[in-house]
Amino acid sequence: MSEQFTVVVVGLGGAGLALVRHLAGAGLHVVGVDDDPGALERARRQDRPGHRVRLTRSLEDVARADLVVEAVPEPAALKRRVLAAIRPHLAPGTPVATTALTTPLTALEEAAGADLFALRFLHAEGLGAVEVARGPHAGEGAAERLEEVLTAAGITAHRVLDRPGSLAPGLLLGLLNRAAWMVHDGYATAEDVDTALRLGCGWEQGPLAVLDAIGLDTARDLLSRLARDDGHGEPAPVFDELIAAGALGRKSGRGFHVHGPASGARRSVQPTAPPGCRVVVVGSGTMATGIAECFVRGGFATTLLARSEDSARAAAERVEFALGRTATAAEQEEPGGHAAFTAGTDRSVLGGADIVVEAVVEDLAVKRRLFAELGAVCPPHALLATSTSSLSVAECTEPAGRPADVLGLHFFNPAPLMRLVELVPLAGTSEHTLARARAVAERLGKQTVTCGDRAGFIVNALLFPYLNQALELLDADETTTAALDAAVKSVGGQPLGPVRLLDTVGADVALEVQRRLQGDPRLRAPRPAALLRELVEAGHLGRKTPGRGTRTYLAARAAAPVAAAA
C-alpha cells in the first residue's frame, strides 16, 4: 500500500511543490521542507483536502523517511549545502534523490553520502515518468526502495547513465531553445511555433508552452549550464528579455504566452477577392497526389499536371482510389459528389488557373524552370505557390517575375490527413495573396502558421536537429535505441521516440534536410551526425528499406567486433 511510504521533499519551489502535490495525490505521506516562510505559505495555499502533507522548516522528519528528495534550484554549490544538511538525519540505506539535471552525481555524492540518485524530468506537473541515474556508490537496496516508492506514486522509472541533461530532458531542451530562437529572431510567433509542433508532430503542448510550464528563469539557467558542459547552444536572448520584464511563464501569469484570461484572437487580413476555384497541381508523386486530393475534397476544380501520360494515369488512379475509398454513401450514389478532377500532360491548363501549386521533385533547377514558365503563361494575379519543404521559396519562385503573387505553401505528408500548412510569404508577397492562401488552406480544412523563408521553415528546422542529436547519443553509447525511444515517449511525452521517428521519415531525408539546415547560418544547426551519414551509406534508411533501419544497423555494428575477434 502507498500509505506505508513517507517521502520528505526538501525545497518547495516550482519542482519541489509540484512533486509534493503529485506524491500526496498518490496517497503517500509527504513532508515538505523549506526554510523560506514565503515558500511554506505558498505550499499551504496550494495544499488540497485529503492530502497527507506536513510542511515544516525542520529536517527532523528525514530520519523516518523512505525517500528524501532534494529539489532546490540547480547550482551545484547550493545542492551540496542542502545535501550536506540532510545527511546527518538520514537512516542508513535511505535513498536520497536530487532533481539535479545538469550537475553530475559525482559532484554531489560526497556531500550526500553513498545512496544518491538523480530524478531527471523537465517539469513535475502531471509527472508520470522520470529518468533515474544512480550514483557510483549507491547500494542496491536503496535503488530497490527508490523504485518501490516511485511505483507507489504511479511514476515509471527509466534507468539511465549519469550525464548532463540525461536523455529526454536534454534532447527536448535543445529543441525548446531552438523554438525560443525563432521567436527571438522574429521568424515566427510563439503561437505559430506551438501550433506547428502540435499539428505537425503530434505534441500535446507546443515547445514554448512547455517552456512556460518549466519557468523561463529555470529553463534559461539549465540551458546555460548545458551550453557550458555539454555543447548545447546558448540560450536565446529572448529568455533574458522576458525574465527582465517579469515574464517567467505560468508562475507569473505570462511568458511566451499569456496565461489566464484569453489575450484575444489573432487578427487576419481578409482577401479582397475570392481565392478562385480552378486549381492546377504540378507533379505526380506522393505529395502532388495528396495535395490534389485535398483540393478536390475542398470543392476546387482540380487538374494534376504530370510530365508523361503514364505518370498522369498512375497519379489519377491514386487520387481516384483515395476519393472512392473514403467517399460517403451519398457521394458514392451521386457521381458529382466530389469536385471535378482530371490528370494529364496538357500544359495549356496553366493559362486558365486561379491557383497553381508546384509539387515537383525537390530540385532547385527544376523548380526554377517551372516558375519561369508559370510567370509567362498563368493569368495575371494567379496565386503561384511552391510546396518545397527545404529549399528557399525566394530562389524557387524568383523566375516567375511576379513577387506579389508567389509564396510557399508547405503541406505535410500525408497531405489529406495532416491538418497543418506552413505559409511562407516573401518580402514582396502581397497581403491579398497571403490572405488568399490562408483562405484556400482553411477551405481545405487545414490550420495555417506563418513563418519566414528559411530552410526547414518551422517544423523541420526544429525536428531534424533533435533527431540528429539523438543519433549522437546513440553513437556515443550513451543509451540504446529501445531505451532512448522509451524514455522520450514516457518522460518526454512524445508520440514517437526519435529512433522510430527517424526510421519513419527516412535517414536519407534526414541527412539531406540536416545538410540544408547547416548550410543556413541563421539556423545555428550542427553538422549531420556521423551515425546519420553511416546509415545512409549503408542503405539502412528505415521503413523504406524493410529490415534495414537504425536498430538493425547498430546491432550489426555492435556484433562486428565480436565476429572479427572470433
Phi, psi and omega in degrees: 000143182294337184295341182287344186263139173241128179241130175256123178251119182256114184110111186246041170282204184302307183291316182296317181293321177296322177296318178302313181298317183294312183295318179293322178296335178275000176097004178280154173276122188238136173244122177258128185238131174202140179270004178262115180302327179296319178295319178296321180293318177299320179295320178297319180295330183266357179294147184247145179303139179091345178282142178264080184236131172244131181247132187204164173263355187263149177264010186296332181289347179303327185297333182249017182279147170273337178206138173242130179245120173270121186229035177279167182302165195292330185312131187298324182297319178294316179297320178298318180298316181291318179297322178294326178289327179288323192305315182296339183269349188287140168281147181304136176082000179285126179289141173243129180243131175257148175270012180303125179258328184248347180266125180291152180297331179298335179276352184240342191296323181298321179290325187274331189105192192284318193267068184250136178228165174240132171260118187246124179199168181272311175209152193271353179295129180065030187295119178239348182202150176221158167267135182243119173257144185249130178295156185302331184248015179288136183279159181293324179297319177294322179297318179294318180296319178302313182291327176298316181293317179298318179298318178298330179273003180075026182248122178280134180256128174249114181287131182223164173288158179275098179222150179303130179084344182057215183260277184301314181300316181294316178301313185287327176299323177299316178294318180299321180294320177295325175296319178296322177299323178300318178292316179302318182286353185072020184283325179203157178280160177301321180297317181288322177298315181293318178299319181298316181286328178293313184275327183277334184234359177078021177290144175288319174237152175286164185297326181282330171294324176295317177299319177299323180290321178294321189106124186293327177292318177296314181297318179299317181293319177298315181295323178298318180289322178293323178297324181284320191258339190225014174077012175291162176289155178296149178300143178298138181302340180298335175301309181297322181296315181290318180298319179298331179272005180080012181266095186257000183110210184300324185292342177249359179091347177204150178204244170290335177235164171269131182249134185118222180302144181301142183269008177106146180284153179289133178277135178233148178283132178273145178297146180277354176208156178303153183293345184090157187240356181262114186243138171239124173256120184263119182136167181219009180275194184300313181293318182298314181291324178295318179294317178300318178300319178301314182294319179298314179297331180279000177092012179267137172290114195239135173240131174261121185256113183250171181277333183222160179296322179297315179296319180296318181295314181296319179295318180298320179298318181294316181293314183293325176296315180297319180294319180288326183294326184251012181292146175285167179300319180296319180293325180291327179283333183248110184305331183272021184296330177251160175295163182297140177221134174220160175222139182188195183238001183285108186283356178294341179299336180297332182290345180243014186277139170273326183223131174237128176244116178278125179222047181270185183304148183282069181227120187300318182296319179295317181294319181295320177298319180295315182292332173297319177295316181299317180298329183277328190246341183283152180299156176304137175070013170297142178280122183245116186234143171255142178260019180308145179255345184216348180273165177289124177298320181298315181292323179295318192261348185306321182297344179295332180071021181230070187302330183286340190257359188247154174191174173267141179227087190267108174273160177248151184268131359279128187304320181294336184261326185282129186277348188268139168227127176269123176265130183235085177284154176257176181301326183267355181297128181286155175301324179297315180297316179298318180294321176299315182298319179296318180296320178298311182299319180294325176294334177278000181083019182260159171251136186252151167231155183241137180210173179279177184268082176228155181307132176084349182053230181266300190297307184293327180292337175268321188288314190286324172297327176296315177295322178299316179294324177299320179293328178293323175298317180293319182294330180272008181058034177282341183195180175251165180298318181293316181294321181294313179298318181296317182293317182292324177290313187280308182279319182274348177071027181268149180292331178225145171287160184295328180291313179296321180295317178299316180294331177288317181289317184109126181298326180294319177295316181298319180295316181295316180294318181296324176296319179293320179296317180296330181287350178255105185299339180293341185267348178053038185271141178287165177289158180303139179298145179303321180296325178296317178296320179298317180302315182292316180298326181275355180076020176265084189264349180112221187300328181286348174237082187310132180081001182226089179226198184298315183297313183293325180294313181293324178296318179293321180294321179292326181282339185300313179297325178296316180296320180295321180293323180293000000 
